Amino acid sequence: MIRLTLSQRLSVVFCALLLVCCGALMWIQMRSTAMHEQETVQRLSRGLAEHIARSGELMDARGMRGGEVRALFGKLMAVNPSVEVYLLDDEGRILGHDAPDGHLRRDRVDLAPVRALLRDEPLPILGDDPRSATGRKVFNAAPLWVQGRQAGYIYVVLVGEQREVLAANIAANATLRTTLWSLAILAAVGLLAGVVAFRWVTRPLRQLTRRIQAFDVDAAGAGTPLPPTPLRPGERDELAILQHSFGHMSQRLGEQWQQLREQDLQRRELVANISHDLRTPLSSLHGYLETLALKDATLSADERQRYLSIALSQSHKVGRLAQALFELARLEHGGVVLDRQAFSLPDLVQDVFQKFELAAESRRQALSADIAPGLPPVVADLALIERVLTNLLDNAIRHTPEGGRITVTLRAADGEVQISVADSGPGIAPERRDTLFTAMPALGSQRPDSGGLGLLIVHRILQLHGRDIRLLESREGALFVFSLPAAR
C-alpha cells in the first residue's frame, strides 16, 4: 500500500475534484451548446412545415393522396437530407412518410409538443422522433387544412437520421482526441497547481511536524524550553494557533519534567537522609541492648539503669521519626481531609506553649507571645494548625542556644491573621533557604532525631489550606511567617 504525505493526499484530492468539476463543466457546456443549436435550428425552420402544407394538395375529401405525399416528401428530403417530413392525422397517427422500410419505430406522435410549438412557448421544444422508440428531437409543425377543415399536421424533424449518423462519424475521432487532450492538460495543470498550492498551505504544518519530531522532553527539561511562537493580535490561522499551543505545551512539559527530575532527586536525598537518621539511633539502641545482654551479670544497678535510659531515648527518637514519616506520607498522598472550623488562635498558641514550657525552662529559654487585641477567630483545621505550631516551636527550641528567646506574634491584616515564629538561634544557612520547605537538609546539618521532616510537614499542611510559609530576613535567628483566613 502506497503511503502518501499530507501534501500529496491533498494534491490528489484536489486534482480529483478539479477533474470532476471540469467534467461537470464540460457536460454543462456541451448541453448548453446543444440546446442553443436546437433552438437556433428550430427558430430558423419556423415556417418550413407551414410552407410544405401550402405547397400542394396532400389530402382531399377522400383522404391522403399517397403518391403525391411520397413524391413531395422525397423531393424535400433530397434537397435537405437533414430533415424528415411526416404527415399526421389530427390524433397524431402517422399517415405519410418517405422513410426506408424498417426505419420507422413509431406509428404515432405525441401532439402535446406540437400544440406547445403552435402556442409559441419558449424554445427549444422537443418532440417524438418516429425513427426512434424513445428519442426526442427538435421539430417544426403546421396544421394541414382540407376544404376549410383541419385534417392533420405536417410534422418535420429538423435533425434527421442521416445528419446524426454523418455528424457522429465526423466528430467521433476529433471529439475523443479533444476530450483526452483536455483531460490530460487539466490533470497536469491541476496536479502542478495542487502541489505548489498545498506545499505552500501546508508549510506551517510541516514545520510543526519537524518541531514535534525533534521535541525531546529530556532536552526540554535539561534547560530553558524554547518560548512558544508568538501570535499576532486577532490571529485566526488554525495552524499558527496550533504551533503556538504546541509551544506552550512543550514548554509546560519541559517545566514539569524538570520538576519531576528535581522531585526524584529530592526523593533520593530524602531516602538517603532518612536511612542515615534511622541508622544512628538504631545502632545506638542495638549497641546498648547488646551490652545489657552480654554484661548483665557484671553491671551495677546504676549502670543497668543508665543503659536502659539511653536505649529508651533512642527508641523514642526512632518512634518520632517513624511517626513523622507516616504523617508526611499521608499529607503527600491525599490521605488527609481538612476539617475546617472557626477557633481562637491565641488559645491554641497558649495550649502549644504549655507543651514546651518544661523543655524551654530546662534550656533557660524564654517563650513569649505578642498577641494583638481583638483578633478574630480563624477558619482552618484545628489539629493540623496545632501540628504546624508544634513543629515550628520544636525546631525553634532545639536550634536556639541556652538563654535564648522564642516569640510568637499574632496580627490581623486584610481579613487574615498573620502568624510569625521568631527565635534568637543561628538562623538558616543561605544555601538551605531555597529548598528549606521542599528538600531534606544535608546529612549532619541538624540533629539526627529531627529527620528534616518538620518543615516539610508544615509546608504540606499549609498547602492543603491553600496557604504558604515564608522565611523572612531577620537580624538574628530565623523568622517564619504564614497567615490564615479570618472567620466572617
C-alpha positions as CSV (number, residue, x, y, z in Angstrom):
1,M,0.0,0.0,0.0
2,I,1.4,3.4,-1.1
3,R,1.7,5.8,1.8
4,L,1.4,9.5,0.8
5,T,2.3,12.6,2.7
6,L,-0.4,15.1,3.6
7,S,0.6,17.4,0.8
8,Q,0.4,14.5,-1.7
9,R,-3.0,13.4,-0.4
10,L,-4.3,16.9,-0.6
11,S,-2.9,17.3,-4.2
12,V,-4.6,14.0,-5.3
13,V,-7.9,15.0,-3.8
14,F,-7.6,18.5,-5.3
15,C,-6.9,17.1,-8.8
16,A,-9.7,14.6,-8.5
17,L,-12.1,17.4,-7.5
18,L,-10.7,19.5,-10.3
19,L,-11.3,16.8,-12.9
20,V,-14.9,16.2,-11.6
21,C,-15.6,19.9,-11.8
22,C,-14.1,20.1,-15.3
23,G,-16.1,17.1,-16.4
24,A,-19.3,18.7,-15.0
25,L,-18.4,22.0,-16.6
26,M,-17.8,20.3,-20.0
27,W,-21.1,18.4,-19.7
28,I,-23.0,21.7,-18.8
29,Q,-21.2,23.5,-21.7
30,M,-22.0,20.7,-24.2
31,R,-25.6,20.6,-23.1
32,S,-25.9,24.3,-23.3
33,T,-24.4,24.4,-26.7
34,A,-26.7,21.6,-27.9
35,M,-29.7,23.4,-26.6
36,H,-28.6,26.6,-28.2
37,E,-28.1,24.8,-31.5
38,Q,-31.5,23.2,-31.2
39,E,-33.2,26.5,-30.5
40,T,-31.4,28.1,-33.4
41,V,-32.4,25.3,-35.8
42,Q,-36.0,25.4,-34.6
43,R,-36.2,29.2,-35.0
44,L,-34.7,29.2,-38.5
45,S,-37.1,26.5,-39.6
46,R,-40.1,28.0,-38.1
47,G,-42.1,28.4,-41.4
48,L,-40.9,25.2,-43.1
49,A,-43.9,23.0,-42.1
50,E,-46.4,25.7,-43.0
51,H,-44.7,26.2,-46.4
52,I,-45.0,22.4,-47.1
53,A,-48.6,22.4,-46.0
54,R,-49.4,25.1,-48.6
55,S,-47.2,23.7,-51.4
56,G,-49.6,21.1,-52.7
57,E,-52.8,19.1,-52.2
58,L,-51.6,16.3,-49.9
59,M,-55.1,15.3,-48.8
60,D,-58.6,15.7,-50.3
61,A,-62.0,14.8,-49.1
62,R,-61.4,11.2,-49.8
63,G,-58.2,11.1,-47.7
64,M,-54.5,11.1,-48.2
65,R,-53.1,11.2,-51.7
66,G,-50.3,8.7,-51.1
67,G,-48.4,9.1,-54.3
68,E,-48.2,12.9,-54.1
69,V,-47.2,12.7,-50.4
70,R,-44.4,10.3,-51.0
71,A,-43.1,12.2,-54.1
72,L,-43.2,15.6,-52.3
73,F,-41.6,14.3,-49.2
74,G,-38.9,12.5,-51.2
75,K,-38.0,15.7,-53.1
76,L,-37.8,17.8,-49.8
77,M,-35.6,15.2,-48.1
78,A,-33.4,15.0,-51.2
79,V,-33.0,18.8,-51.2
80,N,-32.3,18.9,-47.5
81,P,-31.2,15.5,-46.2
82,S,-31.1,16.8,-42.6
83,V,-34.9,16.9,-42.3
84,E,-37.5,14.2,-42.2
85,V,-41.2,15.1,-43.2
86,Y,-44.2,13.2,-41.9
87,L,-48.0,13.6,-42.4
88,L,-50.1,13.2,-39.2
89,D,-53.8,13.0,-38.7
90,D,-55.5,15.1,-36.1
91,E,-54.8,12.4,-33.4
92,G,-51.1,12.1,-34.2
93,R,-51.1,8.9,-36.2
94,I,-48.5,8.8,-39.0
95,L,-50.3,8.8,-42.3
96,G,-47.5,9.5,-44.8
97,H,-43.7,9.5,-44.8
98,D,-40.7,8.6,-47.1
99,A,-38.7,6.6,-44.6
100,P,-36.9,3.5,-45.8
101,D,-38.5,0.2,-44.9
102,G,-37.9,-0.9,-41.3
103,H,-36.7,2.5,-40.2
104,L,-40.0,3.7,-38.7
105,R,-40.2,2.8,-35.0
106,R,-43.4,4.6,-34.1
107,D,-46.9,4.8,-35.7
108,R,-48.0,7.8,-33.6
109,V,-46.5,11.1,-32.5
110,D,-47.4,12.8,-29.2
111,L,-49.3,16.0,-30.1
112,A,-48.6,17.8,-26.8
113,P,-45.2,19.3,-28.0
114,V,-46.9,20.2,-31.4
115,R,-49.6,22.2,-29.6
116,A,-46.9,23.8,-27.4
117,L,-45.0,24.9,-30.5
118,L,-48.1,26.3,-32.2
119,R,-48.8,28.3,-28.9
120,D,-45.3,29.9,-29.3
121,E,-44.0,28.5,-26.0
122,P,-40.2,29.1,-25.2
123,L,-37.8,27.1,-27.5
124,P,-36.4,24.6,-27.8
125,I,-39.3,22.2,-27.7
126,L,-38.5,18.5,-28.3
127,G,-41.0,16.1,-30.0
128,D,-41.1,12.4,-30.7
129,D,-38.7,11.0,-33.3
130,P,-40.7,8.5,-35.4
131,R,-37.4,6.7,-36.3
132,S,-36.6,6.0,-32.6
133,A,-38.6,4.2,-30.0
134,T,-37.6,6.7,-27.3
135,G,-35.8,9.5,-28.9
136,R,-36.9,13.2,-29.0
137,K,-35.7,15.9,-31.3
138,V,-36.4,19.5,-32.4
139,F,-39.1,19.7,-34.9
140,N,-41.4,22.0,-36.8
141,A,-45.1,21.5,-37.4
142,A,-48.1,23.2,-39.0
143,P,-51.7,22.3,-39.3
144,L,-52.9,20.9,-42.6
145,W,-56.3,22.2,-43.9
146,V,-58.5,20.5,-46.4
147,Q,-61.6,22.4,-47.7
148,G,-61.5,24.7,-44.7
149,R,-61.3,21.9,-42.2
150,Q,-58.1,20.8,-40.2
151,A,-57.3,17.3,-41.4
152,G,-54.0,16.8,-39.7
153,Y,-50.4,18.2,-39.3
154,I,-47.2,18.4,-41.3
155,Y,-44.5,17.2,-38.9
156,V,-40.9,18.0,-39.8
157,V,-38.0,16.5,-37.8
158,L,-35.2,19.1,-38.2
159,V,-32.2,16.9,-37.3
160,G,-32.8,13.7,-39.2
161,E,-31.3,10.3,-39.0
162,Q,-28.8,10.9,-41.9
163,R,-27.5,14.1,-40.3
164,E,-27.0,12.4,-36.9
165,V,-25.1,9.5,-38.5
166,L,-22.9,11.8,-40.6
167,A,-22.2,14.2,-37.7
168,A,-21.3,11.3,-35.4
169,N,-18.9,9.8,-37.8
170,I,-17.1,13.1,-38.4
171,A,-17.0,14.2,-34.8
172,A,-16.2,10.8,-33.1
173,N,-12.5,10.8,-33.5
174,A,-12.0,14.5,-33.1
175,T,-14.2,14.7,-30.0
176,L,-12.4,11.8,-28.4
177,R,-8.9,13.3,-29.1
178,T,-10.0,16.7,-27.9
179,T,-11.5,15.3,-24.7
180,L,-8.4,13.2,-23.9
181,W,-6.1,16.1,-24.6
182,S,-8.2,18.4,-22.5
183,L,-8.3,16.0,-19.6
184,A,-4.6,15.4,-19.8
185,I,-3.8,19.1,-19.8
186,L,-6.3,19.8,-17.0
187,A,-4.8,16.9,-14.9
188,A,-1.2,18.2,-15.5
189,V,-2.1,21.8,-14.7
190,G,-4.2,20.7,-11.7
191,L,-1.5,18.5,-10.3
192,L,1.1,21.2,-10.7
193,A,-1.1,23.8,-9.1
194,G,-2.2,21.4,-6.4
195,V,1.4,20.5,-5.5
196,V,2.5,24.2,-5.4
197,A,-0.6,25.4,-3.6
198,F,-0.7,22.7,-0.9
199,R,3.1,22.8,-0.3
200,W,2.6,26.5,0.4
201,V,-0.5,25.9,2.5
202,T,1.0,23.0,4.5
203,R,4.4,24.6,5.1
204,P,3.5,25.6,8.7
205,L,2.2,22.1,9.3
206,R,5.4,20.6,8.0
207,Q,7.4,23.0,10.3
208,L,5.2,21.9,13.2
209,T,5.7,18.3,12.3
210,R,9.5,18.7,12.3
211,R,9.3,20.6,15.6
212,I,7.2,17.8,17.1
213,Q,9.6,15.1,15.8
214,A,12.6,17.0,17.2
215,F,10.9,17.5,20.6
216,D,12.8,15.7,23.3
217,V,11.4,16.1,26.8
218,D,14.8,15.3,28.3
219,A,16.4,18.0,26.3
220,A,13.5,20.3,27.0
221,G,13.8,19.7,30.7
222,A,17.5,20.0,30.8
223,G,17.5,23.7,30.2
224,T,15.2,26.6,29.5
225,P,12.5,25.4,27.0
226,L,12.1,27.4,23.7
227,P,9.3,30.0,24.0
228,P,6.1,29.4,22.0
229,T,5.7,31.0,18.7
230,P,4.1,34.5,19.3
231,L,0.6,35.1,17.9
232,R,-0.4,38.2,16.1
233,P,-3.4,40.1,17.6
234,G,-6.6,38.6,16.2
235,E,-4.8,35.6,14.7
236,R,-7.3,33.2,13.1
237,D,-4.9,30.8,11.3
238,E,-5.6,27.4,12.9
239,L,-2.0,26.2,12.1
240,A,-0.5,29.3,13.7
241,I,-2.7,28.7,16.8
242,L,-1.7,25.1,16.8
243,Q,2.0,26.0,16.7
244,H,1.5,28.4,19.5
245,S,-0.4,25.9,21.6
246,F,2.3,23.2,20.9
247,G,5.0,25.7,22.1
248,H,3.1,26.3,25.3
249,M,2.6,22.5,25.7
250,S,6.3,21.7,25.1
251,Q,7.3,24.5,27.5
252,R,5.0,23.2,30.1
253,L,6.1,19.6,29.6
254,G,9.8,20.7,29.9
255,E,9.0,22.6,33.2
256,Q,7.0,19.6,34.6
257,W,9.8,17.2,33.5
258,Q,12.3,19.4,35.3
259,Q,10.1,19.4,38.4
260,L,9.8,15.6,38.2
261,R,13.6,15.3,38.0
262,E,14.0,17.6,40.9
263,Q,11.4,15.7,42.9
264,D,13.1,12.4,42.1
265,L,16.4,13.8,43.2
266,Q,14.7,15.1,46.4
267,R,13.2,11.7,47.0
268,R,16.6,10.0,46.7
269,E,18.1,12.5,49.1
270,L,15.2,12.0,51.5
271,V,15.6,8.2,51.4
272,A,19.4,8.6,52.0
273,N,18.9,11.1,54.8
274,I,16.2,9.1,56.5
275,S,18.4,6.0,56.2
276,H,21.2,7.9,57.9
277,D,18.9,9.4,60.6
278,L,17.4,5.9,61.4
279,R,20.8,4.2,61.4
280,T,22.3,6.4,64.1
281,P,19.6,5.8,66.9
282,L,19.1,2.2,65.8
283,S,22.8,1.5,66.0
284,S,22.9,3.1,69.4
285,L,19.8,1.2,70.6
286,H,21.2,-2.0,69.3
287,G,24.6,-1.4,71.0
288,Y,23.2,-0.6,74.4
289,L,20.8,-3.6,74.3
290,E,23.6,-5.9,73.2
291,T,25.8,-4.6,76.1
292,L,23.0,-5.3,78.6
293,A,22.5,-8.8,77.2
294,L,26.2,-9.6,77.4
295,K,27.2,-7.9,80.6
296,D,24.0,-8.1,82.6
297,A,25.6,-10.1,85.4
298,T,28.6,-7.7,85.8
299,L,26.7,-4.4,85.6
300,S,25.7,-2.5,88.6
301,A,22.1,-1.3,89.1
302,D,23.1,2.3,88.2
303,E,24.9,1.2,85.0
304,R,22.0,-1.0,84.0
305,Q,19.5,1.9,84.5
306,R,21.7,4.3,82.6
307,Y,22.0,1.9,79.6
308,L,18.2,1.3,79.7
309,S,17.6,5.0,79.7
310,I,19.8,5.6,76.7
311,A,18.2,2.7,74.8
312,L,14.7,4.0,75.6
313,S,15.7,7.5,74.5
314,Q,17.0,6.1,71.1
315,S,13.8,4.1,70.7
316,H,11.8,7.3,71.3
317,K,13.8,9.0,68.5
318,V,13.1,6.2,66.1
319,G,9.4,6.3,67.0
320,R,9.1,10.0,66.5
321,L,10.9,9.8,63.1
322,A,8.6,6.9,62.0
323,Q,5.5,8.9,63.1
324,A,6.8,11.9,61.2
325,L,7.4,9.8,58.0
326,F,3.9,8.3,58.3
327,E,2.4,11.8,58.7
328,L,4.3,13.2,55.7
329,A,3.2,10.2,53.6
330,R,-0.5,10.8,54.5
331,L,-0.1,14.5,53.6
332,E,1.7,13.9,50.3
333,H,-0.7,11.2,49.0
334,G,-4.1,12.8,49.9
335,G,-4.8,10.8,53.0
336,V,-5.8,13.9,55.0
337,V,-9.2,15.5,54.7
338,L,-9.4,19.0,56.2
339,D,-11.9,19.6,59.0
340,R,-12.3,23.4,58.7
341,Q,-13.7,25.1,61.7
342,A,-13.6,28.5,63.4
343,F,-11.4,28.7,66.5
344,S,-9.4,31.2,68.6
345,L,-5.7,31.3,67.6
346,P,-4.5,32.9,70.8
347,D,-6.0,30.0,72.8
348,L,-4.3,27.5,70.5
349,V,-0.9,29.3,71.0
350,Q,-1.3,29.1,74.8
351,D,-2.0,25.4,74.6
352,V,1.0,24.7,72.4
353,F,3.2,26.8,74.8
354,Q,2.2,24.5,77.7
355,K,3.7,21.6,75.8
356,F,7.1,23.2,75.6
357,E,7.3,25.0,78.9
358,L,9.4,22.4,80.6
359,A,11.7,22.0,77.6
360,A,12.2,25.7,77.4
361,E,12.9,26.0,81.1
362,S,15.5,23.2,81.0
363,R,17.4,25.3,78.4
364,R,16.6,28.6,80.2
365,Q,14.8,29.9,77.1
366,A,12.1,32.5,77.1
367,L,8.8,31.6,75.4
368,S,6.6,34.7,74.7
369,A,3.5,35.6,72.8
370,D,2.9,39.0,71.2
371,I,-0.9,38.9,70.5
372,A,-2.7,42.0,69.2
373,P,-6.0,42.7,71.0
374,G,-9.4,41.9,69.3
375,L,-8.1,39.2,67.0
376,P,-10.9,37.5,65.1
377,P,-11.2,33.7,65.0
378,V,-9.6,31.9,62.1
379,V,-11.0,29.2,59.9
380,A,-8.8,26.1,59.4
381,D,-8.2,22.5,60.6
382,L,-7.5,22.9,64.3
383,A,-5.5,19.7,64.7
384,L,-3.3,20.4,61.7
385,I,-2.6,24.0,62.6
386,E,-1.7,22.8,66.1
387,R,0.8,20.5,64.4
388,V,2.2,23.4,62.4
389,L,2.8,25.5,65.6
390,T,4.2,22.5,67.4
391,N,6.8,21.7,64.6
392,L,7.8,25.4,64.4
393,L,8.3,25.8,68.2
394,D,10.0,22.4,68.4
395,N,12.6,23.5,65.7
396,A,13.0,26.9,67.4
397,I,13.7,25.4,70.8
398,R,16.1,22.8,69.5
399,H,18.1,25.4,67.4
400,T,18.1,28.2,69.9
401,P,21.0,28.2,72.3
402,E,20.6,28.3,76.1
403,G,19.3,31.6,77.4
404,G,17.8,32.5,74.0
405,R,14.2,33.5,73.3
406,I,11.3,32.4,71.1
407,T,8.5,34.7,70.2
408,V,5.1,34.0,68.5
409,T,3.4,37.1,67.1
410,L,-0.2,37.3,66.0
411,R,-1.5,40.3,63.9
412,A,-4.7,40.9,61.9
413,A,-4.5,42.3,58.4
414,D,-6.8,42.4,55.4
415,G,-9.3,39.8,56.6
416,E,-6.5,37.4,57.7
417,V,-4.5,36.7,60.8
418,Q,-0.7,36.6,60.3
419,I,1.4,34.3,62.5
420,S,5.2,34.7,62.9
421,V,7.5,32.5,64.9
422,A,11.0,34.0,65.6
423,D,13.9,32.7,67.5
424,S,17.4,34.0,68.5
425,G,19.3,31.0,67.2
426,P,21.9,30.8,64.5
427,G,19.4,31.1,61.7
428,I,19.2,29.2,58.4
429,A,22.2,28.8,56.2
430,P,21.9,30.7,52.9
431,E,22.4,27.5,50.8
432,R,19.4,25.9,52.5
433,R,16.9,28.8,52.0
434,D,15.7,27.9,48.5
435,T,14.9,24.3,49.3
436,L,14.0,24.7,53.0
437,F,10.4,23.6,52.6
438,T,10.8,21.1,49.8
439,A,14.0,19.1,50.5
440,M,15.8,17.4,53.3
441,P,18.8,19.1,54.7
442,A,22.2,17.7,54.0
443,L,23.4,14.9,56.2
444,G,24.8,16.0,59.5
445,S,23.4,19.5,59.2
446,Q,20.9,19.0,62.1
447,R,20.2,16.8,65.0
448,P,19.6,13.2,63.8
449,D,16.3,12.9,65.6
450,S,14.7,15.7,63.6
451,G,14.8,13.8,60.4
452,G,14.4,17.1,58.5
453,L,10.7,16.4,58.2
454,G,9.2,19.1,60.5
455,L,9.3,21.9,58.0
456,L,8.3,19.6,55.1
457,I,5.2,18.7,57.1
458,V,4.5,22.3,57.9
459,H,4.7,23.3,54.3
460,R,2.4,20.5,53.1
461,I,-0.2,21.3,55.8
462,L,-0.3,24.9,54.8
463,Q,-0.5,23.9,51.1
464,L,-3.6,21.9,51.9
465,H,-5.1,25.1,53.4
466,G,-4.2,27.0,50.2
467,R,-1.5,28.9,52.1
468,D,2.2,29.2,52.1
469,I,5.0,29.8,54.7
470,R,7.9,32.1,54.2
471,L,11.3,32.6,55.8
472,L,12.0,36.3,56.2
473,E,15.2,38.1,56.8
474,S,15.9,38.7,60.5
475,R,18.7,40.4,62.4
476,E,19.2,37.2,64.4
477,G,17.8,33.7,64.2
478,A,15.0,32.5,62.0
479,L,11.7,34.2,61.3
480,F,8.9,32.1,59.8
481,V,5.6,33.8,58.7
482,F,2.3,32.4,57.4
483,S,-1.4,33.5,57.6
484,L,-4.8,32.0,58.0
485,P,-8.2,33.4,56.9
486,A,-10.3,35.1,59.5
487,A,-13.8,33.9,60.2
488,R,-16.5,36.2,58.7
